């Protein structure tokens, strides 16, 4: 998913308010979340960057542990 799609669909499941896209990109880069481009020829510039949803979810689960039933 692109960062815009992640902001709409995935990130709100883990953290509210949703951080800005620049912050998320920094977090994901620092955590080495897998990302790729649709075209192998578009290494620099051109085309959207896609992030691995599984890696994004893993990042949030390890960084933002929720405690259900905590008082």
Buried (B, 14 or more C-beta within 10 A) or exposed (E): BEBEBBBEEBBEEBEEEBBEBEEBBEBBEEBEBEBEBEEEEEEEEEEEEBBBBEBBBEBBEEEEEEEEEEE
